[in-house]
Amino acid sequence: MNTSTRPRHPFKALVAVGAMAVLAHGMCAHANPPVDAQADARVDIVGQMPLEQACPESHDGVLAARLHDAWEEAQRPSSVIVQFKVQGVHVYDVQPETGSPRAWHQIRTAMRGLRCNGGDDQAHTVRFVITFIDPAPQDAMARVALADTGR
């Protein structure tokens, strides 16, 4: 019995080797895109903006008034860090750091109804702290602290 070491279908073997070479070349090209492709990559830079600059009506007590429902749900005294993005007049991606689902929803609703303006077409991140307190008769129920949150 004479067995040959040649492949039975040499054309199929050549096509398979060629396909492997093309695949390997394509993977290397994908891993290291040409310099021109890297220059065309879209980069989003989000700048930090203070609350009073992004939403001027937060000074007028409008935000504290809008947070009344959240105050009823929150433990007092407590603080909630809120982060959101503003792009032009659009407020989005509001993320309150609270364990109460109802307070979380109410803070998001209050922030979305606030009139803000980032001043340009760039997205800006805004971070601030809401402090919920048991008020004295003349105080607001929620106080918005404009201090740096440390992040």
PyMOL CGO cylinders between C-alpha atoms (Angstrom):
from pymol import cmd
from pymol.cgo import CYLINDER

trace = [
    CYLINDER, 0.00, 0.00, 0.00, 1.56, 3.17, -1.23, 0.3, 1, 1, 1, 1, 1, 1,
    CYLINDER, 1.56, 3.17, -1.23, 0.32, 6.29, 0.63, 0.3, 1, 1, 1, 1, 1, 1,
    CYLINDER, 0.32, 6.29, 0.63, 1.16, 9.64, -0.81, 0.3, 1, 1, 1, 1, 1, 1,
    CYLINDER, 1.16, 9.64, -0.81, 2.07, 12.60, 1.37, 0.3, 1, 1, 1, 1, 1, 1,
    CYLINDER, 2.07, 12.60, 1.37, 0.69, 15.00, -1.18, 0.3, 1, 1, 1, 1, 1, 1,
    CYLINDER, 0.69, 15.00, -1.18, -2.68, 16.56, -0.32, 0.3, 1, 1, 1, 1, 1, 1,
    CYLINDER, -2.68, 16.56, -0.32, -5.59, 15.04, -2.17, 0.3, 1, 1, 1, 1, 1, 1,
    CYLINDER, -5.59, 15.04, -2.17, -6.90, 18.44, -3.24, 0.3, 1, 1, 1, 1, 1, 1,
    CYLINDER, -6.90, 18.44, -3.24, -3.91, 20.77, -3.73, 0.3, 1, 1, 1, 1, 1, 1,
    CYLINDER, -3.91, 20.77, -3.73, -6.10, 23.63, -4.98, 0.3, 1, 1, 1, 1, 1, 1,
    CYLINDER, -6.10, 23.63, -4.98, -8.18, 23.62, -1.77, 0.3, 1, 1, 1, 1, 1, 1,
    CYLINDER, -8.18, 23.62, -1.77, -4.99, 23.60, 0.32, 0.3, 1, 1, 1, 1, 1, 1,
    CYLINDER, -4.99, 23.60, 0.32, -3.62, 26.64, -1.55, 0.3, 1, 1, 1, 1, 1, 1,
    CYLINDER, -3.62, 26.64, -1.55, -6.91, 28.52, -1.16, 0.3, 1, 1, 1, 1, 1, 1,
    CYLINDER, -6.91, 28.52, -1.16, -6.93, 27.77, 2.60, 0.3, 1, 1, 1, 1, 1, 1,
    CYLINDER, -6.93, 27.77, 2.60, -3.33, 29.01, 3.01, 0.3, 1, 1, 1, 1, 1, 1,
    CYLINDER, -3.33, 29.01, 3.01, -4.16, 32.16, 1.04, 0.3, 1, 1, 1, 1, 1, 1,
    CYLINDER, -4.16, 32.16, 1.04, -7.28, 32.80, 3.11, 0.3, 1, 1, 1, 1, 1, 1,
    CYLINDER, -7.28, 32.80, 3.11, -5.29, 32.44, 6.33, 0.3, 1, 1, 1, 1, 1, 1,
    CYLINDER, -5.29, 32.44, 6.33, -2.71, 34.94, 5.06, 0.3, 1, 1, 1, 1, 1, 1,
    CYLINDER, -2.71, 34.94, 5.06, -5.42, 37.47, 4.15, 0.3, 1, 1, 1, 1, 1, 1,
    CYLINDER, -5.42, 37.47, 4.15, -7.12, 36.99, 7.51, 0.3, 1, 1, 1, 1, 1, 1,
    CYLINDER, -7.12, 36.99, 7.51, -3.86, 37.45, 9.43, 0.3, 1, 1, 1, 1, 1, 1,
    CYLINDER, -3.86, 37.45, 9.43, -3.02, 40.58, 7.42, 0.3, 1, 1, 1, 1, 1, 1,
    CYLINDER, -3.02, 40.58, 7.42, -6.50, 42.00, 8.03, 0.3, 1, 1, 1, 1, 1, 1,
    CYLINDER, -6.50, 42.00, 8.03, -6.23, 41.40, 11.79, 0.3, 1, 1, 1, 1, 1, 1,
    CYLINDER, -6.23, 41.40, 11.79, -2.87, 43.17, 11.95, 0.3, 1, 1, 1, 1, 1, 1,
    CYLINDER, -2.87, 43.17, 11.95, -4.20, 46.09, 9.92, 0.3, 1, 1, 1, 1, 1, 1,
    CYLINDER, -4.20, 46.09, 9.92, -7.21, 46.36, 12.25, 0.3, 1, 1, 1, 1, 1, 1,
    CYLINDER, -7.21, 46.36, 12.25, -5.03, 46.26, 15.37, 0.3, 1, 1, 1, 1, 1, 1,
    CYLINDER, -5.03, 46.26, 15.37, -2.76, 49.03, 14.09, 0.3, 1, 1, 1, 1, 1, 1,
    CYLINDER, -2.76, 49.03, 14.09, -4.86, 51.39, 11.95, 0.3, 1, 1, 1, 1, 1, 1,
    CYLINDER, -4.86, 51.39, 11.95, -2.99, 53.76, 9.67, 0.3, 1, 1, 1, 1, 1, 1,
    CYLINDER, -2.99, 53.76, 9.67, -2.08, 57.16, 11.06, 0.3, 1, 1, 1, 1, 1, 1,
    CYLINDER, -2.08, 57.16, 11.06, -4.74, 58.86, 8.90, 0.3, 1, 1, 1, 1, 1, 1,
    CYLINDER, -4.74, 58.86, 8.90, -7.48, 56.69, 10.44, 0.3, 1, 1, 1, 1, 1, 1,
    CYLINDER, -7.48, 56.69, 10.44, -6.29, 57.58, 13.95, 0.3, 1, 1, 1, 1, 1, 1,
    CYLINDER, -6.29, 57.58, 13.95, -6.44, 61.29, 13.09, 0.3, 1, 1, 1, 1, 1, 1,
    CYLINDER, -6.44, 61.29, 13.09, -10.09, 60.93, 12.03, 0.3, 1, 1, 1, 1, 1, 1,
    CYLINDER, -10.09, 60.93, 12.03, -11.14, 59.29, 15.34, 0.3, 1, 1, 1, 1, 1, 1,
    CYLINDER, -11.14, 59.29, 15.34, -13.89, 61.19, 17.18, 0.3, 1, 1, 1, 1, 1, 1,
    CYLINDER, -13.89, 61.19, 17.18, -12.86, 62.38, 20.62, 0.3, 1, 1, 1, 1, 1, 1,
    CYLINDER, -12.86, 62.38, 20.62, -15.41, 63.80, 23.04, 0.3, 1, 1, 1, 1, 1, 1,
    CYLINDER, -15.41, 63.80, 23.04, -13.97, 66.03, 25.73, 0.3, 1, 1, 1, 1, 1, 1,
    CYLINDER, -13.97, 66.03, 25.73, -16.33, 66.84, 28.57, 0.3, 1, 1, 1, 1, 1, 1,
    CYLINDER, -16.33, 66.84, 28.57, -15.36, 69.88, 30.60, 0.3, 1, 1, 1, 1, 1, 1,
    CYLINDER, -15.36, 69.88, 30.60, -16.34, 70.52, 34.21, 0.3, 1, 1, 1, 1, 1, 1,
    CYLINDER, -16.34, 70.52, 34.21, -18.71, 73.45, 34.79, 0.3, 1, 1, 1, 1, 1, 1,
    CYLINDER, -18.71, 73.45, 34.79, -19.98, 74.92, 38.09, 0.3, 1, 1, 1, 1, 1, 1,
    CYLINDER, -19.98, 74.92, 38.09, -23.72, 74.63, 38.81, 0.3, 1, 1, 1, 1, 1, 1,
    CYLINDER, -23.72, 74.63, 38.81, -24.24, 78.39, 39.12, 0.3, 1, 1, 1, 1, 1, 1,
    CYLINDER, -24.24, 78.39, 39.12, -22.74, 78.89, 35.67, 0.3, 1, 1, 1, 1, 1, 1,
    CYLINDER, -22.74, 78.89, 35.67, -24.65, 76.03, 34.01, 0.3, 1, 1, 1, 1, 1, 1,
    CYLINDER, -24.65, 76.03, 34.01, -28.01, 76.74, 35.66, 0.3, 1, 1, 1, 1, 1, 1,
    CYLINDER, -28.01, 76.74, 35.66, -28.26, 80.37, 36.83, 0.3, 1, 1, 1, 1, 1, 1,
    CYLINDER, -28.26, 80.37, 36.83, -31.79, 79.92, 38.24, 0.3, 1, 1, 1, 1, 1, 1,
    CYLINDER, -31.79, 79.92, 38.24, -30.32, 77.59, 40.89, 0.3, 1, 1, 1, 1, 1, 1,
    CYLINDER, -30.32, 77.59, 40.89, -29.38, 80.81, 42.78, 0.3, 1, 1, 1, 1, 1, 1,
    CYLINDER, -29.38, 80.81, 42.78, -32.97, 82.00, 42.90, 0.3, 1, 1, 1, 1, 1, 1,
    CYLINDER, -32.97, 82.00, 42.90, -34.20, 79.08, 45.02, 0.3, 1, 1, 1, 1, 1, 1,
    CYLINDER, -34.20, 79.08, 45.02, -35.91, 77.46, 42.04, 0.3, 1, 1, 1, 1, 1, 1,
    CYLINDER, -35.91, 77.46, 42.04, -33.89, 74.24, 42.40, 0.3, 1, 1, 1, 1, 1, 1,
    CYLINDER, -33.89, 74.24, 42.40, -34.55, 74.02, 46.15, 0.3, 1, 1, 1, 1, 1, 1,
    CYLINDER, -34.55, 74.02, 46.15, -38.29, 74.45, 45.50, 0.3, 1, 1, 1, 1, 1, 1,
    CYLINDER, -38.29, 74.45, 45.50, -38.25, 71.80, 42.76, 0.3, 1, 1, 1, 1, 1, 1,
    CYLINDER, -38.25, 71.80, 42.76, -36.58, 69.37, 45.21, 0.3, 1, 1, 1, 1, 1, 1,
    CYLINDER, -36.58, 69.37, 45.21, -39.51, 69.45, 47.68, 0.3, 1, 1, 1, 1, 1, 1,
    CYLINDER, -39.51, 69.45, 47.68, -40.76, 65.95, 46.70, 0.3, 1, 1, 1, 1, 1, 1,
    CYLINDER, -40.76, 65.95, 46.70, -37.24, 64.54, 46.99, 0.3, 1, 1, 1, 1, 1, 1,
    CYLINDER, -37.24, 64.54, 46.99, -36.92, 66.16, 50.44, 0.3, 1, 1, 1, 1, 1, 1,
    CYLINDER, -36.92, 66.16, 50.44, -40.03, 64.28, 51.60, 0.3, 1, 1, 1, 1, 1, 1,
    CYLINDER, -40.03, 64.28, 51.60, -38.43, 60.96, 50.56, 0.3, 1, 1, 1, 1, 1, 1,
    CYLINDER, -38.43, 60.96, 50.56, -34.90, 61.63, 51.81, 0.3, 1, 1, 1, 1, 1, 1,
    CYLINDER, -34.90, 61.63, 51.81, -33.55, 60.92, 55.26, 0.3, 1, 1, 1, 1, 1, 1,
    CYLINDER, -33.55, 60.92, 55.26, -32.74, 64.13, 57.08, 0.3, 1, 1, 1, 1, 1, 1,
    CYLINDER, -32.74, 64.13, 57.08, -30.09, 65.29, 57.49, 0.3, 1, 1, 1, 1, 1, 1,
    CYLINDER, -30.09, 65.29, 57.49, -28.40, 63.73, 54.45, 0.3, 1, 1, 1, 1, 1, 1,
    CYLINDER, -28.40, 63.73, 54.45, -26.44, 64.71, 51.38, 0.3, 1, 1, 1, 1, 1, 1,
    CYLINDER, -26.44, 64.71, 51.38, -26.70, 63.52, 47.79, 0.3, 1, 1, 1, 1, 1, 1,
    CYLINDER, -26.70, 63.52, 47.79, -24.03, 64.07, 45.15, 0.3, 1, 1, 1, 1, 1, 1,
    CYLINDER, -24.03, 64.07, 45.15, -25.60, 64.83, 41.77, 0.3, 1, 1, 1, 1, 1, 1,
    CYLINDER, -25.60, 64.83, 41.77, -23.80, 64.74, 38.46, 0.3, 1, 1, 1, 1, 1, 1,
    CYLINDER, -23.80, 64.74, 38.46, -25.31, 65.65, 35.10, 0.3, 1, 1, 1, 1, 1, 1,
    CYLINDER, -25.31, 65.65, 35.10, -24.31, 66.85, 31.68, 0.3, 1, 1, 1, 1, 1, 1,
    CYLINDER, -24.31, 66.85, 31.68, -25.44, 70.03, 29.96, 0.3, 1, 1, 1, 1, 1, 1,
    CYLINDER, -25.44, 70.03, 29.96, -24.99, 70.66, 26.26, 0.3, 1, 1, 1, 1, 1, 1,
    CYLINDER, -24.99, 70.66, 26.26, -26.45, 73.92, 25.06, 0.3, 1, 1, 1, 1, 1, 1,
    CYLINDER, -26.45, 73.92, 25.06, -29.85, 74.05, 26.80, 0.3, 1, 1, 1, 1, 1, 1,
    CYLINDER, -29.85, 74.05, 26.80, -30.16, 70.27, 27.12, 0.3, 1, 1, 1, 1, 1, 1,
    CYLINDER, -30.16, 70.27, 27.12, -29.75, 68.62, 30.53, 0.3, 1, 1, 1, 1, 1, 1,
    CYLINDER, -29.75, 68.62, 30.53, -29.14, 64.86, 30.36, 0.3, 1, 1, 1, 1, 1, 1,
    CYLINDER, -29.14, 64.86, 30.36, -27.50, 61.91, 32.10, 0.3, 1, 1, 1, 1, 1, 1,
    CYLINDER, -27.50, 61.91, 32.10, -28.60, 63.08, 35.57, 0.3, 1, 1, 1, 1, 1, 1,
    CYLINDER, -28.60, 63.08, 35.57, -27.07, 60.70, 38.14, 0.3, 1, 1, 1, 1, 1, 1,
    CYLINDER, -27.07, 60.70, 38.14, -27.98, 61.31, 41.81, 0.3, 1, 1, 1, 1, 1, 1,
    CYLINDER, -27.98, 61.31, 41.81, -26.04, 59.11, 44.23, 0.3, 1, 1, 1, 1, 1, 1,
    CYLINDER, -26.04, 59.11, 44.23, -28.84, 58.03, 46.55, 0.3, 1, 1, 1, 1, 1, 1,
    CYLINDER, -28.84, 58.03, 46.55, -30.14, 54.69, 47.76, 0.3, 1, 1, 1, 1, 1, 1,
    CYLINDER, -30.14, 54.69, 47.76, -33.79, 55.72, 47.61, 0.3, 1, 1, 1, 1, 1, 1,
    CYLINDER, -33.79, 55.72, 47.61, -35.32, 54.93, 44.20, 0.3, 1, 1, 1, 1, 1, 1,
    CYLINDER, -35.32, 54.93, 44.20, -38.08, 57.52, 44.67, 0.3, 1, 1, 1, 1, 1, 1,
    CYLINDER, -38.08, 57.52, 44.67, -35.66, 60.28, 45.68, 0.3, 1, 1, 1, 1, 1, 1,
    CYLINDER, -35.66, 60.28, 45.68, -33.42, 59.30, 42.75, 0.3, 1, 1, 1, 1, 1, 1,
    CYLINDER, -33.42, 59.30, 42.75, -36.33, 59.70, 40.33, 0.3, 1, 1, 1, 1, 1, 1,
    CYLINDER, -36.33, 59.70, 40.33, -37.53, 62.94, 41.91, 0.3, 1, 1, 1, 1, 1, 1,
    CYLINDER, -37.53, 62.94, 41.91, -34.06, 64.52, 41.78, 0.3, 1, 1, 1, 1, 1, 1,
    CYLINDER, -34.06, 64.52, 41.78, -33.73, 63.54, 38.11, 0.3, 1, 1, 1, 1, 1, 1,
    CYLINDER, -33.73, 63.54, 38.11, -37.16, 65.04, 37.36, 0.3, 1, 1, 1, 1, 1, 1,
    CYLINDER, -37.16, 65.04, 37.36, -36.28, 68.26, 39.19, 0.3, 1, 1, 1, 1, 1, 1,
    CYLINDER, -36.28, 68.26, 39.19, -33.01, 68.62, 37.30, 0.3, 1, 1, 1, 1, 1, 1,
    CYLINDER, -33.01, 68.62, 37.30, -34.58, 67.97, 33.90, 0.3, 1, 1, 1, 1, 1, 1,
    CYLINDER, -34.58, 67.97, 33.90, -37.09, 70.77, 34.50, 0.3, 1, 1, 1, 1, 1, 1,
    CYLINDER, -37.09, 70.77, 34.50, -34.41, 73.28, 35.47, 0.3, 1, 1, 1, 1, 1, 1,
    CYLINDER, -34.41, 73.28, 35.47, -33.45, 75.85, 32.83, 0.3, 1, 1, 1, 1, 1, 1,
    CYLINDER, -33.45, 75.85, 32.83, -29.77, 75.46, 32.10, 0.3, 1, 1, 1, 1, 1, 1,
    CYLINDER, -29.77, 75.46, 32.10, -27.42, 76.60, 29.36, 0.3, 1, 1, 1, 1, 1, 1,
    CYLINDER, -27.42, 76.60, 29.36, -23.90, 75.31, 28.80, 0.3, 1, 1, 1, 1, 1, 1,
    CYLINDER, -23.90, 75.31, 28.80, -23.14, 78.34, 26.65, 0.3, 1, 1, 1, 1, 1, 1,
    CYLINDER, -23.14, 78.34, 26.65, -21.89, 76.33, 23.65, 0.3, 1, 1, 1, 1, 1, 1,
    CYLINDER, -21.89, 76.33, 23.65, -22.35, 73.07, 21.77, 0.3, 1, 1, 1, 1, 1, 1,
    CYLINDER, -22.35, 73.07, 21.77, -19.85, 71.18, 23.91, 0.3, 1, 1, 1, 1, 1, 1,
    CYLINDER, -19.85, 71.18, 23.91, -20.98, 68.76, 26.62, 0.3, 1, 1, 1, 1, 1, 1,
    CYLINDER, -20.98, 68.76, 26.62, -20.08, 69.90, 30.13, 0.3, 1, 1, 1, 1, 1, 1,
    CYLINDER, -20.08, 69.90, 30.13, -20.24, 67.87, 33.34, 0.3, 1, 1, 1, 1, 1, 1,
    CYLINDER, -20.24, 67.87, 33.34, -21.77, 69.52, 36.40, 0.3, 1, 1, 1, 1, 1, 1,
    CYLINDER, -21.77, 69.52, 36.40, -21.35, 68.11, 39.93, 0.3, 1, 1, 1, 1, 1, 1,
    CYLINDER, -21.35, 68.11, 39.93, -22.88, 69.45, 43.11, 0.3, 1, 1, 1, 1, 1, 1,
    CYLINDER, -22.88, 69.45, 43.11, -24.19, 68.34, 46.49, 0.3, 1, 1, 1, 1, 1, 1,
    CYLINDER, -24.19, 68.34, 46.49, -27.77, 68.56, 47.74, 0.3, 1, 1, 1, 1, 1, 1,
    CYLINDER, -27.77, 68.56, 47.74, -28.09, 68.66, 51.51, 0.3, 1, 1, 1, 1, 1, 1,
    CYLINDER, -28.09, 68.66, 51.51, -31.50, 67.71, 52.90, 0.3, 1, 1, 1, 1, 1, 1,
    CYLINDER, -31.50, 67.71, 52.90, -32.13, 69.28, 56.30, 0.3, 1, 1, 1, 1, 1, 1,
    CYLINDER, -32.13, 69.28, 56.30, -34.96, 69.68, 58.78, 0.3, 1, 1, 1, 1, 1, 1,
    CYLINDER, -34.96, 69.68, 58.78, -35.56, 73.38, 58.23, 0.3, 1, 1, 1, 1, 1, 1,
    CYLINDER, -35.56, 73.38, 58.23, -36.03, 76.20, 60.60, 0.3, 1, 1, 1, 1, 1, 1,
    CYLINDER, -36.03, 76.20, 60.60, -39.30, 78.01, 59.78, 0.3, 1, 1, 1, 1, 1, 1,
    CYLINDER, -39.30, 78.01, 59.78, -37.56, 80.59, 57.57, 0.3, 1, 1, 1, 1, 1, 1,
    CYLINDER, -37.56, 80.59, 57.57, -35.20, 78.15, 55.76, 0.3, 1, 1, 1, 1, 1, 1,
    CYLINDER, -35.20, 78.15, 55.76, -35.63, 76.14, 52.60, 0.3, 1, 1, 1, 1, 1, 1,
    CYLINDER, -35.63, 76.14, 52.60, -36.05, 72.39, 53.03, 0.3, 1, 1, 1, 1, 1, 1,
    CYLINDER, -36.05, 72.39, 53.03, -33.24, 71.54, 50.64, 0.3, 1, 1, 1, 1, 1, 1,
    CYLINDER, -33.24, 71.54, 50.64, -29.99, 73.39, 50.42, 0.3, 1, 1, 1, 1, 1, 1,
    CYLINDER, -29.99, 73.39, 50.42, -27.81, 73.13, 47.33, 0.3, 1, 1, 1, 1, 1, 1,
    CYLINDER, -27.81, 73.13, 47.33, -24.16, 73.16, 48.31, 0.3, 1, 1, 1, 1, 1, 1,
    CYLINDER, -24.16, 73.16, 48.31, -21.85, 74.49, 45.63, 0.3, 1, 1, 1, 1, 1, 1,
    CYLINDER, -21.85, 74.49, 45.63, -18.72, 73.18, 47.31, 0.3, 1, 1, 1, 1, 1, 1,
    CYLINDER, -18.72, 73.18, 47.31, -16.30, 70.97, 45.39, 0.3, 1, 1, 1, 1, 1, 1,
    CYLINDER, -16.30, 70.97, 45.39, -17.27, 67.29, 45.69, 0.3, 1, 1, 1, 1, 1, 1,
    CYLINDER, -17.27, 67.29, 45.69, -13.68, 66.08, 45.73, 0.3, 1, 1, 1, 1, 1, 1,
    CYLINDER, -13.68, 66.08, 45.73, -13.72, 64.12, 42.46, 0.3, 1, 1, 1, 1, 1, 1,
]
cmd.load_cgo(trace, "trace")
